[in-house]
């Protein structure tokens, strides 16, 4: 793949990330923000210390939320586009659309779902400020392990494919990934700082909304970028009606 094509795919990836960010922003505003407001209300009702917020809540839930989600969408779209350039043709005989969707699904699983299962997202008022550094480090460690193991599982599947066939090689790679991830879940520290009187329903809804936002983001990117990449890499031939007829020379 030449540099011009990679550059065009990078631009399309960032645009697809922006479009996916808009979709995720809608989900975040409709599903996520009401739960954040309820969690903040719980914190204010049970806390004896009231600090003046540097940024107002209304600004956080509108312009702040939009800026964060859209910038994240553009950034991850560019990174995912570069990963697509490497993966196309190396993970099977898939076209651009299928490769984009496969890449998005695997990235969602490795980058978000697996770390989420070990260290799920928590709303405001959950978690001690004294342990935020430790919790952040553990989360990113779990994310790094998940991504590296996903890459290793992909390489393992490719190596086993000539001997076992594509189906059984894929099964073996998935099982190996699940086993090692299970060991990581077992040995990494458990973090549980949810207050005893925190509403379980609110915690559950917040975590579901966080998962819905990421799912929308990655699914939207896979669909939009797959279509853009397909049109770039496999342009449709001009139809007879669209071709310009050149008069024959006399």
Secondary structure in CASP SS format (residue, H / E / C, confidence):
PFRMAT SS
TARGET T0000
AUTHOR 0000-0000-0000
METHOD secondary structure of the structure
MODEL  1
X C 1.00
X C 1.00
X H 1.00
X H 1.00
X H 1.00
X H 1.00
X H 1.00
X H 1.00
X H 1.00
X H 1.00
X H 1.00
X H 1.00
X H 1.00
X H 1.00
X H 1.00
X H 1.00
X H 1.00
X H 1.00
X H 1.00
X H 1.00
X H 1.00
X H 1.00
X H 1.00
X H 1.00
X H 1.00
X H 1.00
X H 1.00
X H 1.00
X H 1.00
X H 1.00
X H 1.00
X H 1.00
X H 1.00
X H 1.00
X H 1.00
X H 1.00
X H 1.00
X H 1.00
X H 1.00
X H 1.00
X H 1.00
X H 1.00
X H 1.00
X H 1.00
X H 1.00
X H 1.00
X C 1.00
X C 1.00
X C 1.00
X C 1.00
X C 1.00
X C 1.00
X C 1.00
X C 1.00
X C 1.00
X C 1.00
X H 1.00
X H 1.00
X H 1.00
X H 1.00
X H 1.00
X H 1.00
X H 1.00
X H 1.00
X H 1.00
X H 1.00
X H 1.00
X H 1.00
X H 1.00
X H 1.00
X H 1.00
X H 1.00
X H 1.00
X H 1.00
X H 1.00
X H 1.00
X H 1.00
X H 1.00
X H 1.00
X H 1.00
X H 1.00
X H 1.00
X H 1.00
X H 1.00
X H 1.00
X H 1.00
X H 1.00
X C 1.00
X C 1.00
X C 1.00
X C 1.00
X C 1.00
X C 1.00
X C 1.00
X C 1.00
X H 1.00
X H 1.00
X H 1.00
X H 1.00
X H 1.00
X H 1.00
X H 1.00
X H 1.00
X H 1.00
X H 1.00
X H 1.00
X H 1.00
X H 1.00
X H 1.00
X H 1.00
X H 1.00
X H 1.00
X H 1.00
X H 1.00
X H 1.00
X H 1.00
X H 1.00
X H 1.00
X C 1.00
X C 1.00
X C 1.00
X C 1.00
X C 1.00
X C 1.00
X C 1.00
X C 1.00
X C 1.00
X C 1.00
X H 1.00
X H 1.00
X H 1.00
X H 1.00
X H 1.00
X H 1.00
X H 1.00
X H 1.00
X H 1.00
X H 1.00
X H 1.00
X H 1.00
X H 1.00
X H 1.00
X H 1.00
X H 1.00
X H 1.00
X H 1.00
X H 1.00
X H 1.00
X H 1.00
X H 1.00
X H 1.00
X H 1.00
X H 1.00
X H 1.00
X H 1.00
X H 1.00
X H 1.00
X H 1.00
X H 1.00
X H 1.00
X H 1.00
X H 1.00
X H 1.00
X H 1.00
X H 1.00
X H 1.00
X H 1.00
X H 1.00
X H 1.00
X H 1.00
X H 1.00
X H 1.00
X H 1.00
X H 1.00
X H 1.00
X H 1.00
X H 1.00
X H 1.00
X H 1.00
X H 1.00
X H 1.00
X H 1.00
X H 1.00
X H 1.00
X H 1.00
X H 1.00
X H 1.00
X C 1.00
X C 1.00
X C 1.00
X C 1.00
X C 1.00
X C 1.00
X C 1.00
X C 1.00
X C 1.00
X C 1.00
X C 1.00
X C 1.00
X H 1.00
X H 1.00
X H 1.00
X H 1.00
X H 1.00
X H 1.00
X H 1.00
X H 1.00
X H 1.00
X H 1.00
X H 1.00
X H 1.00
X H 1.00
X H 1.00
X H 1.00
X H 1.00
X H 1.00
X H 1.00
X H 1.00
X H 1.00
X H 1.00
X H 1.00
X H 1.00
X H 1.00
X H 1.00
X H 1.00
X H 1.00
X H 1.00
X H 1.00
X H 1.00
X H 1.00
X H 1.00
X H 1.00
X H 1.00
X C 1.00
X C 1.00
X C 1.00
X C 1.00
X C 1.00
X C 1.00
X C 1.00
X C 1.00
X C 1.00
X C 1.00
X C 1.00
X C 1.00
X C 1.00
X C 1.00
X C 1.00
X C 1.00
X C 1.00
END
